[in-house]
Amino acid sequence: MKRNFLTIAFSLLVVSSFGQNAQEFVNDLLSKMTLDEKIGQLNQYNGDWEATGKITPEGDKEKQIKEGHVGSMLNVMGVDKTRKLEEIALQSRLHIPLIFGKDVIHGFRTTFPIPLGEVASWDLALIEKSAHIAATEAAAYGIHWTFAPMVDIARDPRWGRVMEGAGEDTYLGCMVAKARVKGFQGEGLGHVDAVMACAKHFAAYGAAVGGRDYNSVDMSLRQLNETYLPPFKAAVDAGVATLMNSFNDINGIPATGNRYILREKLKTEWGFKGFVVSDWGSIGEMISHGYAKDGYDAALKAITAGSDMDMESRCYRDYLKQLVSDGKVPIAFIDEAVKRILLKKYELGLFSDPYRFCNEGREKQQTNNQENRMLAREIGEKSIVLLKNEPFNGKPQLPLSKQTKTIAFIGPFVKATVANHGFWAIAFPDDSLRIISQFDGIKNQLDKNSTLLYAKGCNINDNDQSGFAEAIDAAKQSDVAILSLGEGYDMSGEAKSRSNLQFPGVQEALLKAVCATGKPVILLINAGRPLIFNWASDNVPTIVYTWWLGTEAGNSIADVLFGNYNPSGKLPISFPRSEGQIPVYYNYYNTGRPAKNDDDKFYVSAYIDLQNSPKYAFGYGLSYTSFHIGNLQLSSGKLAMKGGKLNVTVDVKNSGNYDGEEVVQLYVRDLVGCVVRPVRELKGFQKIFLKKGETQTVNFCLTPDDLKFYDNDLQYINEAGDYEVFVGNSSLAELKGHFELTE
Ligand code: GLC
C-alpha cells in the first residue's frame, strides 16, 4: 500500500515536470525546498557495508533520510539494500532520491589489476574497458557513483596510494584519466551500465612530504599547474561528473577549503558543472589542520571555497543553517551546491525512475560473469612487466616449458587468494573460492606428467626461517624454482606509507637460500608500488613484476610464464635504488651541474654513495622477443607555432623469435626555456603488435599544443626554440631528432 502511494506521489512529481529540461526541473525543485532540505542534499553518510574511514556513531540514519536530511550514502551495496533506503528517501516531503557511492577502483565483482599495474599495460582501450566492466557490475548492484579514477600524480613510492593511480607522468596520467572516466561513465549518465565517475584527490595528494599519507604538500603554483592538475583537467574535459577533494593542505591551505583549486581553477577557469564531494571527514579535519577554529568555521571555509557535499564530517548538517542565518554564508552558495547535486541525480535518471539501478536480474547476471573474468585475465597478462630474462645455464628461463618435469613454487603468496586482489578491492564472502591463486594458475597449465612442488618458505613479514629447509629441499628436487615474493597486499593503499621499500621479513634471505642451491630461479614480485630489491636485481636472472593482478591472477601469471602471452608491460613509474634516492623520476630538470653518467661525481649533482639513475626506468619493460626501433624521420626541421604539425615516424622491427607487442614511446626536450624545462617529457605512445620478423612504420604527430608549458607568470604558452625528439621503448630512448618551433 505504502509503495503504491509513493509511486503515485512520485509519478505526480514527475508528471508535473514534463516539458522541463534539466535546469528547469532542478530550479523548480530547488524553489520548493526548505533550507533544511537543501542542506540535507549536501550531507553524505556511510552505510553499514564497510568503513573506509573513522566511523562517527550516528543516530537513526533512516529517520534522517526520511526527513530529507541526507542526500547520499556511501558503502551501501546490493539492490536489496539500496532499494530499501531509496524507498525511505522517497517518503521525504519532496521525494528526492539518494545517490549511492562506492570505491569501485579496479573492478567490482570481477577484480582487475590494481590501477598502477593496469597502467603498466599502456593499453588505453583495455583500461577503458576494465572501467566500463566495473561500472556495469557496480551499477547492477545498485551503485550510482564510483569514487574513481584516482588521478594523483605520484613520484614517491613510499606513499602507499601510488598503487591507485597512473604513476609519475602527467601525459600518461591524462590519457589514463580520460580512459577511465569514459569507461566508468560509458554512454552517459542514465544508462544502467554507467556510473558517475569521480576524479580524485583534488589536488596534489601524491606529493605529500616524505611520502607520508595525508601529509602537507608545498610546491610552486607553476609545478601544481604543470604536473599535478592536468589529469584533473583531462577528467573534466572527458565529462567527469564529480571530483573529490584531498586531505592534504596545499601551500598552507587544505584542499577542502582551497578557493584557488576549487572555485578559481575547477569551477571558473575549467567551467566544471558537476559537484565536489569532500573526502571522508576532510571538512571537519580542517580543525585539526589548524585552518578552522571549529565545525562552524570549517563549514564556512569549505562551502565558501566550493566543496559541495560533506562526506561524513557532519559540519554542513550541523552548522550551515546557522551560518546562513548569521549572514556568513549567502544562500546562493548553498543553492549552487544543491543544484549541482540535483542535476546529477536528474542526469542519472533517478527522478524519473529512482529504482532504475535496483534490478535483481541484472545483479544476478553480473554476479559471476565469465566474460568479465576473461578480460581480467587478459588485462592481467598485459600488466605484467618482465624486468629481467637473462640466460642461466646458457638460455633464458622464460618462457617456461609446460613440460618442465618438476617446478618448485615457493613463497608466501603462492597459494594466497584474496591477496591477489590488492588494496581497494570489493570484498565478497566467496572471494577465496573464486580467485585463481598463483599455484592453481601454474597447476592448470602444467603438463599432467609434470610435478609442481609447493613450499611457503616464510611468512610475509616476520623473522621466522623455519620454512627455509622445506623450500630448499623443494628447490633441490626441481628443474626450476619460481619464487613469489613481495610486500603484503595491505602494505600499499590508503594510510600504508612505508619508509623501507625492501622485501619485508626474511623473504630476501629465503631468496638467497634458494639461489644458493644453484637451481635456476624465476622471481615474481607482488607489490602495489615500486619496491627496492637490489640484491635480486643483481643476482637473479629472471624477474617478473606482477603487481596485484586481480581475480584471474594465477591464470594471467601462468599465461606469461608459459608464453601463451608474450609480456609487454612497461613501468609507469621509476624504480628507485634506495629510499634515499626518492623522489627519482625521468622528467627531471638538468641543473647547472648535471652528472654526465652514473660514475660522474666530480662537483656535479650526484650522490657520492649511489648512482643517480633509477634501478628501472619509467617506460621500461622487456619482451620474449626483441624489437628494433630505427629510421627516425621528421616531416620537417621546423614546426610553426600557428597551426603547424610535425610528423615523426620510426620503423619498428620484431627482430626476435616471438610475436609480441611493443610500446613505442615519443619524448621531447625543450632545450631552452623562459623557465628550466625537463630533460625529456612523454608526448606520445603507441602499443603495436608485430609478428616475428615483421616491420611496421609508426607515426606520431606533434602540434604546438603538445609543447605548451606554464611560464613563471602561470601563462600556458608556447615558446619558439630548439627541441629534441626521442623515440624508443622506454624513457631511456636514444634515437634522436631535432626540430625548431617557430613563431
Ligand atoms: C577514503 C579515501 C577516498 C575514498 C573515501 C570513501 O578515505 O581517501 O579515496 O573514496 O574515503 O571511501
Residues whose N, C-alpha, C, O or C-beta is under 5 A from the ligand:
A	BS01	GLC	T52 G53 D103 F147 D279 W280
